[in-house]
Amino acid sequence: MSIHPTAIISPEATVGENVEVGPYSVIGPDVQIGKDSVVGPHAVIEGPTKIGSNCHIFQFASIGAPPQDLKFEGEKCPVIIGDNNTIREFVTIHRATSSDIGMTFIGNNNLLMAYCHVAHNCKLGNNIVMANAANLAGHIHVEDYAIIGGLSGAHQFTRIGCHAMISGTSAVNKDVPPYVTVAGNHARPYGLNLIGLKRRGFSEETVGNLKKAYRIVFRSSLLLSEAAEKIRAEIKNSPEVDHFIEFIEKSERGVCR
């Protein structure tokens, strides 16, 4: 380990092999940091928080602070962060309340750029990019490979589907379906995230099926229930299309239209 002498680490914290902790950082009790991780200068990590291996937390980040929720009563609901995450300057990630999933969860291989905020009870999957100053309110679920543009904000309890793209400075007040690009205030769909799908290696057949499903949902006059029935009748054996329509059917806030 490489621990700067000015860093303050609680004896009740667990720090793994080959971890670096920079000057003036504070790591509180009930914090676990996995091997090969780096904590930059002036970062503050409060418990209960568990951080995986090979994570890089940059200067002035704040992880594990109590949630900004008036219903919070001091419950010890954790922040759990997986492996290979990059958390840039001034990012804030808050602990959870006991409602919903009872934790704030971030998966693996995510990039949270400077000044991002992940509020209490959020659940982020893997390979997500949040650009500078993107903000997630409480209880938001984000699926794998989503991209959230800079200066965007998402309303509490919204969901963001896999491979979705939210353009910068957007205001998201409803669910963003998988594979879709949205933009604006309030955010509305502008087609599929075709560049992202190409980069992720989706086949032409799969992209064609998603285009057809998108047109049925967003370019027809059908009700969502009618659109779902039509999609299932016309597009068979496509897990991506199945996930697209199931995500929409399960929406409680409604989807961006």
C-alpha distance (Angstrom), angle and dihedral (degrees) to the residues before:
residue distance angle dihedral
M1 . . .
S2 3.79 . .
I3 3.80 107.5 .
H4 3.79 118.0 172.4
P5 3.82 110.8 -129.5
T6 3.81 91.9 -123.5
A7 3.82 93.3 56.0
I8 3.80 116.5 104.2
I9 3.79 114.8 -142.4
S10 3.78 121.4 177.3
P11 3.82 115.2 -125.3
E12 3.81 85.0 -130.0
A13 3.82 91.9 61.4
T14 3.82 122.4 94.5
V15 3.78 116.6 -138.9
G16 3.81 119.6 -174.0
E17 3.78 132.0 -139.6
N18 3.81 120.2 -62.4
V19 3.80 93.7 8.7
E20 3.80 117.5 155.7
V21 3.81 121.3 -151.0
G22 3.79 118.0 -172.0
P23 3.80 131.7 -143.0
Y24 3.82 119.7 -58.3
S25 3.78 95.1 0.9
V26 3.81 117.7 145.7
I27 3.80 122.9 -145.9
G28 3.76 113.2 -175.9
P29 3.79 134.3 -155.5
D30 3.80 120.5 -67.9
V31 3.80 92.1 29.2
Q32 3.80 120.9 133.0
I33 3.81 121.3 -166.7
G34 3.79 119.4 -173.0
K35 3.79 127.0 -132.9
D36 3.81 123.4 -72.0
S37 3.81 93.1 17.7
V38 3.79 123.9 139.1
V39 3.80 125.9 -144.9
G40 3.79 112.1 -168.4
P41 3.80 128.0 -144.9
H42 3.81 122.0 -62.6
A43 3.81 94.2 10.6
V44 3.81 118.8 145.0
I45 3.80 121.7 -151.5
E46 3.81 118.1 -178.7
G47 3.78 127.8 -172.6
P48 2.86 153.5 -71.0
T49 3.81 84.0 49.5
K50 3.79 131.3 131.5
I51 3.81 119.5 -164.9
G52 3.79 122.4 -173.7
S53 3.80 131.2 -136.5
N54 3.80 128.7 -64.9
C55 3.79 95.2 17.6
H56 3.80 121.2 148.3
I57 3.79 116.1 -150.0
F58 3.79 112.5 -173.7
Q59 3.79 130.9 -146.8
F60 3.79 121.5 -59.3
A61 3.81 95.0 10.1
S62 3.82 115.5 147.3
I63 3.80 118.5 -151.1
G64 3.80 128.8 175.7
A65 3.79 100.6 15.7
P66 3.82 116.2 149.5
P67 3.81 114.6 -83.6
Q68 3.79 123.1 -95.9
D69 3.78 90.6 -121.6
L70 3.79 122.7 122.7
K71 3.82 89.3 -146.8
F72 3.80 92.1 61.0
E73 3.81 111.1 118.6
G74 3.79 101.0 -179.5
E75 3.80 97.2 -86.3
K76 3.82 115.2 164.8
C77 3.81 98.5 -119.6
P78 3.80 110.1 155.2
V79 3.75 142.0 -132.6
I80 3.80 109.8 -128.2
I81 3.81 118.6 -167.9
G82 3.81 123.7 -179.3
D83 3.80 132.1 -147.2
N84 3.81 133.9 -56.2
N85 3.78 97.0 16.8
T86 3.80 124.8 152.9
I87 3.81 114.6 -149.9
R88 3.78 111.6 -176.0
E89 3.80 134.6 -155.6
F90 3.81 119.8 -43.3
V91 3.80 95.0 -1.0
T92 3.82 113.1 156.0
I93 3.81 122.7 -153.8
H94 3.80 116.0 178.5
R95 3.78 133.1 -154.9
A96 3.78 120.8 -110.0
T97 3.76 137.5 -108.4
S98 3.80 120.5 -126.7
S99 3.81 93.4 -100.1
D100 3.81 126.2 93.4
I101 3.85 110.1 2.2
G102 3.81 93.7 -8.5
M103 3.81 94.0 -131.1
T104 3.77 143.2 60.5
F105 3.79 105.6 -117.0
I106 3.80 132.0 -168.0
G107 3.81 120.0 177.5
N108 3.81 130.0 -154.4
N109 3.82 137.2 -52.5
N110 3.79 96.6 14.5
L111 3.80 128.6 151.4
L112 3.80 118.1 -149.2
M113 3.79 108.1 -177.0
A114 3.79 125.5 -150.4
Y115 3.82 120.2 -51.3
C116 3.82 95.7 8.2
H117 3.79 118.4 148.9
V118 3.81 127.3 -149.8
A119 3.79 109.6 -173.0
H120 3.79 131.1 -153.6
N121 3.81 120.7 -57.5
C122 3.79 94.7 11.1
K123 3.79 117.6 147.3
L124 3.80 118.3 -154.1
G125 3.78 123.5 -176.7
N126 3.81 127.4 -155.4
N127 3.81 136.1 -55.3
I128 3.81 93.8 15.9
V129 3.80 122.8 155.3
M130 3.80 120.6 -153.8
A131 3.80 110.1 -174.4
N132 3.79 123.5 -145.7
A133 3.81 116.4 -47.5
A134 3.79 95.5 -2.3
N135 3.80 108.1 155.4
L136 3.78 131.0 -154.8
A137 3.80 119.0 -165.4
G138 3.79 121.2 -148.2
H139 3.80 126.0 -56.0
I140 3.82 96.5 14.7
H141 3.81 118.6 151.3
V142 3.81 118.3 -153.7
E143 3.80 121.1 -171.3
D144 3.81 127.9 -145.0
Y145 3.82 122.9 -62.0
A146 3.80 95.3 9.3
I147 3.80 116.6 150.8
I148 3.82 119.5 -149.7
G149 3.79 114.5 -165.3
G150 3.77 125.2 -131.6
L151 3.80 120.7 -79.6
S152 3.80 90.7 13.1
G153 3.78 123.1 139.3
A154 3.79 130.5 -157.8
H155 3.81 124.2 -156.3
Q156 3.80 118.9 -121.7
F157 3.81 117.3 -85.9
T158 3.80 93.7 19.7
R159 3.81 121.3 133.4
I160 3.80 127.7 -141.1
G161 3.79 116.1 -156.8
C162 3.79 129.1 -136.0
H163 3.82 118.0 -77.9
A164 3.82 90.2 8.5
M165 3.79 119.4 146.0
I166 3.81 122.6 -147.2
S167 3.80 112.3 -166.3
G168 3.78 120.3 -132.8
T169 3.82 120.8 -79.3
S170 3.80 92.0 16.6
A171 3.80 124.0 148.5
V172 3.80 110.4 -142.7
N173 3.80 113.6 -161.7
K174 3.82 98.7 156.0
D175 3.80 136.0 41.0
V176 3.80 118.1 -69.9
P177 3.84 110.1 -139.8
P178 3.80 120.0 -131.6
Y179 3.82 118.5 -85.9
V180 3.83 92.8 13.1
T181 3.81 130.9 122.9
V182 3.80 116.4 -139.8
A183 3.79 132.0 -178.3
G184 3.77 141.8 169.4
N185 3.79 142.5 44.7
H186 2.90 102.4 -45.2
A187 3.79 96.2 19.5
R188 3.79 117.7 -116.0
P189 3.82 130.6 179.7
Y190 3.81 121.0 -93.2
G191 3.79 100.2 179.7
L192 3.78 136.1 -75.1
N193 3.80 124.0 -33.6
L194 3.80 89.4 -110.2
I195 3.80 96.8 166.3
G196 3.80 91.1 51.4
L197 3.80 92.1 47.5
K198 3.81 90.9 50.2
R199 3.79 92.1 49.4
R200 3.80 90.4 50.1
G201 3.81 91.2 53.5
F202 3.79 101.2 -112.6
S203 3.80 112.4 169.9
E204 3.80 122.7 -112.8
E205 3.79 89.2 -114.6
T206 3.79 92.3 54.6
V207 3.80 92.7 46.9
G208 3.80 89.9 48.2
N209 3.80 91.0 52.2
L210 3.80 91.0 49.1
K211 3.81 90.9 49.5
K212 3.79 90.1 53.3
A213 3.80 92.3 47.6
Y214 3.81 90.5 47.9
R215 3.80 92.0 52.3
I216 3.79 91.7 49.9
V217 3.82 92.8 51.4
F218 3.80 101.3 37.6
R219 3.81 106.8 22.2
S220 3.79 101.9 42.8
S221 3.78 131.5 72.7
L222 3.80 92.5 -122.3
L223 3.77 124.3 124.2
L224 3.80 112.8 -113.4
S225 3.81 90.9 -106.9
E226 3.80 90.2 52.0
A227 3.81 91.8 45.7
A228 3.80 91.2 51.7
E229 3.80 91.1 51.1
K230 3.81 91.7 48.9
I231 3.83 92.6 48.2
R232 3.79 92.9 50.9
A233 3.79 90.8 48.7
E234 3.80 94.9 49.4
I235 3.83 105.4 32.6
K236 3.78 116.5 54.6
N237 3.81 133.5 -179.7
S238 3.81 97.0 13.1
P239 3.83 113.8 129.6
E240 3.80 90.3 -172.7
V241 3.80 93.0 55.4
D242 3.81 90.1 44.5
H243 3.80 90.1 54.4
F244 3.82 91.1 45.7
I245 3.79 94.0 55.8
E246 3.83 95.7 37.8
F247 3.81 90.0 53.0
I248 3.80 89.9 53.8
E249 3.80 93.5 45.6
K250 3.81 91.7 52.4
S251 3.80 94.1 50.3
E252 3.80 114.0 123.0
R253 3.80 97.0 -178.3
G254 3.79 94.9 41.7
V255 3.80 125.0 -114.4
C256 3.78 130.7 -86.9
R257 3.82 106.2 -84.9
